[in-house]
Amino acid sequence: MGELNIGLFILYMIALVFSLSAHEAAHAWMSNRFGDDLARSLGRVTLNPASHVDLIGTLLFPALAFFTNAPLLGWARPTPINPANWSNYRVANFFVSIAGILANVLIAISAGIALRVLLETGMIAFSGGWFVPVATDSAVVRGAVELLVVLFILNVTLAVFNLLPIPPLDGSKILSSLLPEQFGRALAALDQIGFILLFVAVFTGVFSVVFRFVMPIAWSLLLLGYN
């Protein structure tokens, strides 16, 4: 059981580091597209984890969450941006903020498509609420399937989590771009206590309610029409 946990933990960390790196790289790339080259000049338009990993938020907290079953709360190094360089603040703020979420959605869709192709070709089966390889006991094949499943679950979770309008999550910046300016300023004022609100929401189970609603929908879409 210990070996299984360690193996799953390694896959979980690979998926998390890649997904958070893609999220931050998407922010950096989009900000550069709107005229702000700060993140690009600092080497943040890359999937190289070394450019994005935060020792506490990307490694320590997720490891503790995995082994203690505590709520997952993780983050990468924030992407540095200079909004003064943007060509159109409100439009840029919206697209730069949503870029990371879209990166996670794209990863989830890609992992889901790969799983569905493997299902349709009979290489894996959906049994007992999980995906299992067919006609092979290869640890490499099992690991690859597990990695796809973890990438799917994790990136659906990250996308939904970051859409929530609580500073400093991307959802608050997206909302501030859509609201009239006076409301946007009021929302920005919450930045001072954003992390407190975030921790309270995580550890009181508010997010769990959201995910218990979203994940069954994601699984239903993945398995739609599958017998």
DRENRONU-316750 format. One line per 5 residues: number of its first residue (from 1); for each residue x, y, z of N, C-alpha, C. Coordinates in pm, 1 decimal. Layout:
NUM) X,Y,Z,X,Y,Z,X,Y,Z  ...
END
This chain:
1) 83.5,-120.6,0.0,0.0,0.0,0.0,87.1,125.8,0.0  200.4,117.2,75.1,292.1,229.8,78.1,349.1,260.8,-58.0  387.6,153.2,-133.2,441.4,173.6,-267.2,337.8,237.5,-358.3  210.8,193.9,-344.2,103.2,250.2,-425.0,87.8,398.7,-395.2  90.5,435.0,-267.7,76.5,575.4,-229.5,190.0,660.0,-284.9
6) 312.0,609.3,-275.7,427.3,683.7,-326.3,417.1,700.5,-476.8  378.5,593.0,-546.5,364.5,600.4,-691.8,258.2,701.0,-732.7  144.8,696.6,-664.8,36.9,790.1,-696.1,77.1,932.6,-660.4  151.5,947.3,-551.4,198.6,1080.1,-510.3,290.5,1139.6,-617.1  378.8,1058.0,-673.1,470.0,1107.2,-777.2,390.6,1153.9,-899.4
11) 291.2,1073.7,-940.5,207.7,1113.2,-1054.6,130.7,1241.6,-1023.9  78.8,1248.6,-903.1,3.2,1365.9,-857.2,89.7,1491.3,-862.2  214.7,1480.8,-817.5,303.0,1596.4,-816.8,345.8,1634.9,-958.6  370.2,1535.2,-1043.8,403.8,1564.5,-1183.8,289.5,1642.1,-1249.1  167.0,1592.7,-1228.2,49.7,1657.2,-1287.4,30.5,1798.2,-1231.0
16) 49.0,1813.0,-1100.7,27.7,1943.6,-1037.1,130.9,2045.7,-1084.2  257.8,2007.3,-1084.0,363.6,2099.6,-1125.0,344.9,2140.9,-1270.6  313.1,2043.9,-1357.5,290.5,2076.1,-1498.8,170.5,2168.1,-1514.9  62.3,2139.4,-1444.8,-61.1,2216.3,-1460.2,-44.8,2359.0,-1408.5  20.9,2375.4,-1294.2,43.9,2509.7,-1241.7,141.2,2587.7,-1330.1
21) 240.7,2518.3,-1386.0,335.2,2584.4,-1476.2,264.4,2632.9,-1602.0  176.1,2549.7,-1656.7,100.0,2588.8,-1775.9,9.7,2707.3,-1745.6  -50.4,2705.7,-1628.2,-139.0,2814.4,-1585.3,-63.7,2947.7,-1581.5  51.9,2948.5,-1515.4,128.1,3072.7,-1502.3,190.2,3115.3,-1635.0  236.3,3019.2,-1714.4,293.7,3051.3,-1845.3,189.1,3115.6,-1935.6
26) 63.3,3070.4,-1924.2,-44.5,3128.1,-2005.2,-69.8,3273.4,-1965.6  -67.0,3302.1,-1834.5,-78.3,3441.4,-1789.5,33.2,3527.1,-1850.8  155.4,3475.3,-1843.3,271.1,3551.0,-1892.2,262.7,3574.2,-2042.6  224.4,3470.7,-2115.5,213.8,3480.9,-2261.7,107.8,3583.3,-2300.5  -7.7,3578.3,-2235.0,-116.7,3668.9,-2269.9,-81.5,3812.9,-2233.5
31) -16.8,3833.7,-2120.1,23.1,3969.1,-2082.0,121.0,4026.0,-2184.5  210.1,3942.7,-2232.5,303.9,3986.9,-2336.4,230.8,4025.2,-2464.2  124.5,3952.0,-2496.5,45.8,3981.3,-2617.2,-20.1,4118.5,-2607.8  -48.0,4164.3,-2486.6,-111.0,4295.6,-2468.7,-8.5,4406.4,-2442.3  118.9,4377.9,-2465.3,220.4,4482.0,-2460.2,307.0,4486.2,-2336.9
36) 282.6,4394.0,-2241.3,362.5,4393.0,-2119.3,462.8,4277.0,-2127.4  589.3,4309.0,-2147.2,689.6,4204.6,-2165.2,765.4,4171.5,-2036.3  715.8,4217.0,-1920.8,785.6,4195.3,-1794.5,804.6,4045.7,-1766.7  695.1,3969.6,-1771.3,704.8,3826.4,-1741.7,791.9,3754.5,-1845.0  778.1,3791.8,-1970.6,860.0,3729.0,-2074.7,1007.4,3756.8,-2051.4
41) 1040.7,3880.0,-2012.6,1180.9,3915.8,-1988.8,1239.6,3841.6,-1870.2  1153.4,3793.4,-1781.1,1197.8,3717.5,-1663.8,1190.9,3566.9,-1686.8  1165.6,3528.1,-1812.3,1165.5,3386.5,-1847.2,1044.9,3309.0,-1801.9  929.0,3375.3,-1789.7,809.4,3308.3,-1739.2,719.1,3254.2,-1849.5  746.9,3284.7,-1975.3,667.6,3226.3,-2084.9,731.7,3092.6,-2119.8
46) 715.4,2996.7,-2030.9,778.2,2866.5,-2046.5,705.1,2764.0,-1961.4  714.8,2637.0,-2001.6,658.4,2528.9,-1920.8,762.8,2470.4,-1826.3  882.4,2527.4,-1827.2,987.9,2480.4,-1737.8,945.8,2502.9,-1592.9  925.9,2396.7,-1515.2,877.4,2412.6,-1377.4,967.1,2500.6,-1291.6  1096.8,2501.5,-1320.5,1189.6,2580.3,-1239.8,1154.3,2728.3,-1239.9
51) 1084.7,2772.6,-1344.0,1047.6,2914.0,-1353.4,921.3,2947.2,-1275.5  848.6,2845.1,-1232.1,717.2,2869.8,-1171.8,699.0,2811.1,-1031.8  778.3,2711.5,-995.9,756.1,2638.9,-870.2,780.5,2727.8,-748.7  686.9,2720.7,-655.5,701.3,2784.0,-524.4,718.0,2670.3,-423.4  825.5,2672.9,-345.0,857.0,2559.9,-258.2,743.3,2526.5,-161.7
56) 677.6,2629.1,-109.2,568.7,2604.9,-13.8,438.5,2572.6,-86.7  400.2,2658.6,-180.7,270.1,2644.0,-244.8,262.5,2531.8,-345.8  372.2,2499.6,-413.4,369.8,2397.1,-517.8,414.1,2261.4,-466.7  497.0,2260.1,-362.2,552.7,2133.7,-314.8,505.2,2096.1,-174.3  527.5,2184.4,-75.9,498.9,2147.3,62.5,349.9,2130.4,90.8
61) 269.4,2232.3,62.4,126.1,2224.5,92.1,57.4,2108.9,17.8  80.9,2091.8,-113.2,18.2,1978.7,-183.0,62.4,1843.2,-127.4  190.5,1831.0,-86.2,237.2,1704.8,-28.6,164.1,1676.1,102.1  149.9,1777.4,185.5,76.7,1760.4,311.4,-68.8,1722.7,285.3  -128.9,1787.4,185.6,-268.8,1757.5,152.2,-284.2,1613.1,105.8
66) -188.5,1564.6,26.8,-197.2,1428.4,-26.4,-190.5,1324.6,84.6  -95.8,1341.0,175.8,-72.6,1238.2,277.3,-161.5,1252.1,400.1  -225.2,1366.4,418.3,-311.6,1385.2,535.4,-459.2,1395.2,499.7  -489.4,1395.0,368.0,-627.3,1413.2,320.1,-685.4,1548.6,358.6  -597.4,1645.3,385.7,-643.4,1782.0,410.1,-683.3,1844.0,277.2
71) -763.6,1950.4,277.7,-800.2,2016.3,151.5,-676.1,2064.6,77.9  -677.7,2045.5,-53.8,-564.1,2090.4,-134.8,-568.8,2241.5,-153.1  -461.3,2306.6,-115.3,-445.5,2449.2,-140.3,-302.1,2469.3,-188.1  -286.9,2490.5,-318.4,-153.4,2503.0,-374.1,-146.0,2617.9,-473.1  -25.4,2662.1,-498.0,-6.9,2772.2,-591.7,134.9,2768.1,-645.9
76) 155.2,2835.5,-757.9,288.8,2855.2,-812.8,331.7,2999.1,-784.9  453.9,3032.9,-824.8,497.7,3172.0,-810.6,409.3,3260.5,-897.9  352.2,3366.6,-841.6,265.2,3454.3,-922.4,340.7,3512.4,-1041.3  270.5,3524.3,-1153.2,330.7,3582.4,-1272.4,342.9,3733.4,-1256.0  463.9,3787.9,-1268.9,479.9,3934.0,-1255.8,424.8,4005.7,-1379.1
81) 340.8,4104.5,-1356.5,285.3,4181.6,-1468.2,292.0,4330.1,-1434.1  294.1,4410.0,-1538.2,290.0,4555.4,-1522.1,172.7,4608.1,-1604.6  55.2,4621.6,-1541.8,-63.8,4664.8,-1615.4,-46.3,4797.9,-1687.4  46.2,4880.3,-1641.8,68.1,5010.1,-1707.3,113.8,4992.6,-1851.7  166.9,4876.6,-1883.2,214.5,4850.6,-2020.0,105.7,4794.8,-2111.1
86) -8.4,4758.5,-2054.0,-114.2,4701.0,-2136.8,-173.3,4805.9,-2229.9  -208.5,4763.2,-2348.9,-265.0,4855.7,-2447.9,-410.0,4891.4,-2416.2  -482.2,4803.9,-2347.8,-622.0,4828.5,-2310.8,-645.8,4757.5,-2177.8  -650.0,4834.1,-2067.9,-647.2,4773.1,-1935.5,-760.1,4672.9,-1913.4  -885.1,4711.6,-1933.0,-997.0,4623.6,-1898.5,-997.9,4497.4,-1983.9
91) -974.0,4514.5,-2112.9,-970.5,4397.2,-2201.5,-852.1,4308.0,-2165.5  -736.0,4371.1,-2144.8,-616.4,4294.0,-2111.4,-633.2,4221.8,-1977.7  -688.8,4291.2,-1878.5,-708.1,4231.2,-1747.1,-796.4,4107.4,-1755.5  -900.1,4114.3,-1839.1,-988.8,3998.7,-1856.8,-914.6,3881.5,-1919.0  -848.1,3905.8,-2030.9,-785.2,3795.3,-2103.6,-661.1,3741.3,-2032.8
96) -583.4,3828.8,-1969.5,-467.8,3780.9,-1893.6,-514.5,3696.2,-1775.5  -621.6,3738.3,-1710.3,-673.8,3665.0,-1594.6,-732.6,3530.6,-1634.3  -802.6,3525.2,-1745.8,-869.0,3401.2,-1784.9,-775.4,3305.7,-1857.4  -658.9,3354.6,-1900.6,-566.5,3271.3,-1978.9,-522.9,3147.4,-1901.3  -491.5,3164.1,-1772.4,-448.2,3049.9,-1692.1,-558.2,2945.8,-1678.3
101) -680.4,2992.0,-1658.7,-794.7,2900.9,-1647.6,-814.0,2824.8,-1777.8  -803.0,2895.7,-1889.8,-819.0,2829.9,-2019.7,-709.8,2726.1,-2043.6  -589.1,2753.1,-1992.6,-481.5,2653.9,-2004.5,-519.1,2526.5,-1929.7  -576.5,2540.5,-1809.3,-618.9,2422.4,-1733.8,-735.0,2350.8,-1801.1  -827.3,2426.2,-1859.3,-938.3,2365.0,-1932.6,-885.0,2285.1,-2051.1
106) -787.7,2340.8,-2122.4,-729.9,2272.3,-2238.5,-661.0,2142.2,-2197.1  -588.8,2145.4,-2085.0,-523.8,2023.1,-2036.7,-628.5,1919.1,-1998.1  -735.3,1962.0,-1927.9,-841.1,1869.1,-1887.7,-908.0,1807.2,-2009.8  -936.8,1887.9,-2110.7,-1000.3,1837.4,-2233.1,-907.1,1739.0,-2304.2  -779.0,1772.9,-2311.5,-682.1,1685.1,-2379.0,-670.5,1550.7,-2307.5
111) -662.8,1555.1,-2173.1,-656.0,1431.0,-2096.3,-784.9,1351.0,-2111.7  -899.6,1420.6,-2112.1,-1027.9,1353.7,-2129.4,-1041.2,1287.7,-2265.8  -996.6,1357.5,-2370.6,-1001.9,1300.3,-2505.7,-913.2,1176.9,-2513.9  -793.1,1185.7,-2454.2,-701.9,1070.6,-2456.4,-764.9,950.2,-2385.4  -828.7,973.7,-2270.6,-895.2,864.7,-2198.5,-1009.6,806.7,-2280.1
116) -1086.2,895.3,-2346.1,-1200.4,846.7,-2424.3,-1153.3,764.6,-2544.7  -1045.6,807.9,-2609.0,-990.1,731.6,-2721.9,-944.4,593.8,-2674.8  -878.2,589.1,-2560.2,-833.7,460.7,-2506.4,-953.2,371.3,-2471.7  -1060.6,431.7,-2422.3,-1182.5,355.5,-2393.2,-1243.8,298.5,-2520.2  -1257.2,382.9,-2622.1,-1323.9,341.8,-2745.7,-1243.9,236.9,-2821.5
121) -1112.9,239.3,-2806.5,-1028.9,141.0,-2875.6,-1009.4,14.2,-2793.1  -1068.9,9.8,-2674.4,-1061.9,-109.9,-2591.3,-931.4,-128.9,-2517.9  -846.8,-26.6,-2515.6,-718.0,-39.3,-2447.6,-732.2,-24.7,-2296.6  -837.9,47.5,-2254.6,-869.8,56.6,-2112.4,-1019.2,33.9,-2095.3  -1059.8,4.1,-1972.8,-1201.5,-12.0,-1940.6,-1233.1,73.8,-1819.3
126) -1360.6,110.4,-1807.1,-1405.9,184.7,-1689.7,-1476.7,85.7,-1599.7  -1412.5,52.2,-1486.8,-1464.3,-52.1,-1399.9,-1449.4,-10.8,-1254.7  -1556.1,-27.2,-1179.0,-1550.8,6.8,-1037.6,-1525.9,154.1,-1012.1  -1571.7,239.0,-1106.5,-1554.9,382.4,-1090.9,-1415.8,431.5,-1123.8  -1336.0,348.7,-1194.6,-1199.1,389.2,-1227.4,-1160.8,332.9,-1364.1
131) -1052.8,387.1,-1420.6,-1004.1,341.5,-1550.2,-891.1,240.5,-1529.7  -903.3,125.3,-1595.4,-801.9,20.3,-1579.6,-757.4,-28.5,-1716.4  -625.7,-54.7,-1733.1,-576.9,-109.3,-1860.7,-634.5,-248.2,-1884.9  -650.0,-284.7,-2010.6,-703.1,-415.0,-2049.4,-588.7,-502.0,-2101.2  -583.9,-626.8,-2055.2,-489.2,-727.5,-2105.7,-343.3,-690.7,-2084.8
136) -312.3,-616.1,-1980.7,-172.2,-587.7,-1948.4,-159.6,-551.5,-1801.2  -49.8,-596.2,-1743.6,-19.9,-559.5,-1605.3,99.2,-465.8,-1599.3  133.1,-405.5,-1713.0,249.4,-318.2,-1720.1,234.4,-198.4,-1625.8  335.1,-179.5,-1541.4,332.3,-66.6,-1449.7,339.5,65.1,-1525.2  408.0,65.4,-1638.0,419.3,186.9,-1719.4,282.9,225.9,-1776.2
141) 209.7,126.9,-1826.8,76.9,154.1,-1883.6,-18.1,200.4,-1774.1  -16.0,132.6,-1659.6,-101.8,173.8,-1547.9,-68.2,315.8,-1503.7  60.3,346.1,-1498.4,102.5,480.2,-1458.7,57.3,586.3,-1557.1  63.7,554.2,-1687.4,22.2,649.8,-1790.5,-127.9,677.7,-1780.4  -206.4,572.5,-1757.5,-351.4,589.1,-1743.6,-382.9,670.0,-1618.3
146) -315.3,635.9,-1507.9,-335.8,710.7,-1382.6,-301.0,857.9,-1401.4  -193.5,885.8,-1474.7,-152.0,1024.4,-1496.5,-258.3,1101.0,-1574.2  -317.2,1037.9,-1675.5,-423.6,1103.1,-1751.3,-544.1,1133.4,-1662.7  -579.2,1038.2,-1576.7,-693.0,1057.9,-1485.5,-664.4,1173.6,-1389.0  -543.3,1173.9,-1331.9,-506.5,1279.8,-1237.7,-505.8,1415.4,-1308.2
151) -452.4,1420.7,-1431.2,-451.6,1546.0,-1506.5,-593.5,1595.3,-1531.9  -684.2,1503.1,-1563.6,-823.1,1541.6,-1588.9,-887.2,1599.4,-1462.3  -879.1,1525.0,-1352.5,-942.1,1568.7,-1227.5,-879.5,1698.8,-1177.8  -746.9,1702.9,-1178.2,-676.3,1817.9,-1123.0,-704.3,1945.1,-1200.9  -708.1,1936.2,-1333.2,-726.2,2057.4,-1412.8,-870.9,2104.5,-1415.8
156) -966.4,2013.9,-1404.5,-1104.6,2057.4,-1384.0,-1113.4,2132.8,-1251.1  -1049.2,2076.7,-1148.6,-1049.5,2139.1,-1016.4,-983.7,2276.7,-1018.7  -866.2,2286.2,-1081.7,-795.6,2414.0,-1087.8,-875.3,2519.4,-1164.0  -938.2,2478.9,-1273.6,-1015.8,2573.4,-1353.5,-1133.2,2628.7,-1272.7  -1206.4,2539.7,-1206.1,-1322.0,2582.4,-1127.5,-1276.7,2666.0,-1007.5
161) -1172.7,2619.3,-939.7,-1119.9,2689.6,-823.0,-1082.0,2833.2,-858.5  -1010.9,2851.0,-969.8,-963.2,2983.9,-1006.5,-1072.7,3073.3,-1063.1  -1185.8,3015.8,-1099.4,-1297.9,3096.9,-1146.5,-1373.2,3163.3,-1032.1  -1354.9,3112.8,-911.2,-1428.3,3169.0,-797.8,-1382.9,3312.6,-771.4  -1476.8,3404.7,-749.2,-1444.0,3548.3,-739.2,-1392.7,3590.4,-601.8
166) -1289.4,3522.1,-553.9,-1228.3,3555.9,-425.6,-1083.9,3596.3,-450.5  -1044.7,3718.6,-416.0,-904.4,3757.4,-433.5,-814.9,3662.1,-351.7  -698.5,3623.8,-401.7,-636.3,3670.3,-526.2,-662.6,3579.9,-645.7  -768.4,3499.2,-641.7,-797.1,3407.9,-752.5,-831.4,3485.3,-879.0  -809.0,3421.2,-993.3,-832.4,3487.3,-1122.0,-976.7,3531.9,-1138.5
171) -1069.4,3457.6,-1078.1,-1210.0,3492.7,-1092.5,-1242.1,3632.6,-1044.8  -1171.9,3679.1,-941.3,-1198.6,3814.2,-891.6,-1153.7,3919.1,-993.2  -1043.7,3892.4,-1062.8,-994.4,3987.4,-1163.8,-1083.0,3985.1,-1288.0  -1130.6,3864.5,-1323.7,-1222.5,3853.6,-1436.9,-1349.1,3932.8,-1408.4  -1401.8,3914.4,-1286.6,-1524.6,3984.6,-1248.7,-1503.0,4135.0,-1246.6
176) -1388.5,4179.5,-1196.8,-1362.1,4323.4,-1191.4,-1352.8,4383.8,-1331.3  -1314.7,4303.5,-1429.5,-1307.5,4352.1,-1567.5,-1445.7,4366.1,-1630.3  -1541.4,4289.5,-1579.0,-1675.5,4289.4,-1636.0,-1769.4,4388.2,-1565.6  -1741.4,4414.6,-1438.4,-1827.7,4504.5,-1362.2,-1797.0,4650.5,-1394.1  -1892.6,4739.8,-1369.4,-1862.2,4883.7,-1379.1,-1743.0,4918.3,-1290.7
181) -1671.8,5022.5,-1327.8,-1544.0,5053.4,-1264.5,-1553.6,5068.3,-1113.3  -1660.2,5130.0,-1060.9,-1669.6,5151.0,-917.0,-1680.5,5018.7,-841.2  -1748.3,4919.1,-901.1,-1758.0,4788.4,-837.9,-1625.2,4714.7,-846.2  -1554.8,4734.7,-956.4,-1424.3,4673.5,-971.8,-1327.2,4720.9,-866.1  -1334.0,4850.9,-833.0,-1247.0,4905.7,-729.0,-1281.9,4846.3,-592.4
186) -1410.6,4829.1,-567.9,-1453.2,4770.4,-440.0,-1404.3,4626.9,-428.0  -1410.9,4553.7,-537.5,-1363.9,4414.9,-537.1,-1213.1,4410.0,-515.5  -1141.3,4502.8,-578.5,-995.8,4507.5,-562.7,-957.2,4535.9,-417.8  -1042.0,4609.4,-346.7,-1013.1,4641.4,-206.7,-1010.3,4516.0,-119.3  -1077.8,4410.2,-164.1,-1079.3,4285.4,-88.0,-946.0,4212.6,-93.6
191) -855.9,4259.1,-180.8,-725.0,4195.2,-192.0,-652.5,4190.4,-58.5  -677.9,4288.8,26.8,-609.6,4297.0,155.4,-641.6,4177.5,245.5  -762.4,4123.7,229.9,-802.2,4009.9,314.5,-832.9,3886.5,230.5  -789.7,3889.8,104.6,-823.0,3781.2,12.9,-775.7,3645.0,60.5  -651.2,3637.2,106.5,-597.8,3507.9,149.2,-671.1,3454.3,271.8
196) -713.4,3544.6,359.9,-790.3,3500.7,476.5,-922.8,3440.3,432.4  -992.6,3509.9,340.9,-1118.9,3458.2,288.8,-1098.9,3324.7,219.2  -986.8,3312.7,147.4,-957.4,3190.3,73.5,-937.2,3072.7,168.1  -857.4,3092.6,271.9,-833.4,2985.9,369.1,-962.4,2946.7,440.4  -1042.9,3045.0,475.6,-1170.3,3014.9,542.5,-1259.9,2932.5,450.8
201) -1267.6,2971.4,323.5,-1352.7,2899.3,227.9,-1304.3,2756.0,207.4  -1172.4,2737.6,201.7,-1117.0,2603.4,180.7,-1142.8,2514.3,301.2  -1110.5,2564.0,420.0,-1113.5,2477.8,538.1,-1251.0,2468.3,604.8  -1348.0,2545.0,557.0,-1485.3,2527.6,605.5,-1568.7,2443.3,509.1  -1506.8,2400.8,400.0,-1576.4,2310.9,308.3,-1660.2,2379.5,203.1
206) -1649.0,2512.4,191.0,-1727.6,2583.6,89.6,-1692.7,2533.6,-50.1  -1563.7,2516.7,-75.6,-1521.2,2470.5,-207.7,-1564.5,2326.4,-233.9  -1567.7,2245.9,-129.0,-1607.3,2106.1,-145.9,-1747.8,2095.0,-203.3  -1835.5,2183.7,-160.2,-1972.9,2184.1,-212.2,-1973.0,2210.7,-362.9  -1890.6,2307.3,-404.3,-1881.4,2340.8,-546.6,-1830.3,2221.8,-625.5
211) -1723.5,2156.6,-576.6,-1662.3,2047.4,-651.1,-1749.7,1922.8,-653.4  -1827.1,1902.2,-548.8,-1919.1,1788.0,-549.2,-2027.2,1805.0,-655.0  -2050.7,1928.0,-695.7,-2147.0,1955.2,-802.8,-2080.0,1947.0,-940.0  -1958.1,1999.7,-949.9,-1891.7,2011.4,-1079.6,-1833.4,1878.9,-1128.3  -1765.6,1804.5,-1040.9,-1695.2,1685.2,-1086.4,-1788.1,1579.0,-1146.0
216) -1906.0,1552.5,-1088.7,-1995.7,1456.5,-1155.0,-2034.8,1499.5,-1296.3  -2047.8,1630.5,-1317.5,-2078.5,1679.4,-1452.2,-1961.5,1650.9,-1546.1  -1839.5,1676.1,-1497.5,-1720.4,1651.1,-1578.9,-1708.6,1502.9,-1614.2  -1731.8,1414.9,-1515.9,-1725.6,1271.0,-1542.4,-1835.0,1228.4,-1640.2  -1953.5,1287.4,-1625.2,-2064.1,1252.5,-1715.8,-2031.9,1290.2,-1860.0
221) -1970.2,1405.9,-1878.9,-1931.3,1447.9,-2012.8,-1824.6,1356.3,-2070.2  -1729.7,1315.3,-1986.5,-1622.4,1226.1,-2032.6,-1678.3,1090.2,-2074.8  -1775.8,1040.7,-1999.5,-1828.4,906.4,-2024.0,-1959.5,908.3,-2103.5  -1995.8,1024.1,-2158.7,-2122.2,1037.3,-2231.1,-2133.4,933.2,-2343.0  -2240.1,852.4,-2337.4,-2264.2,753.6,-2441.9,-2180.6,627.8,-2429.9
226) -2096.5,619.3,-2326.5,-2012.6,500.1,-2312.0,-2089.2,391.8,-2239.9  -2086.0,271.8,-2294.9,-2156.1,158.4,-2233.9,-2055.2,63.4,-2170.3
END
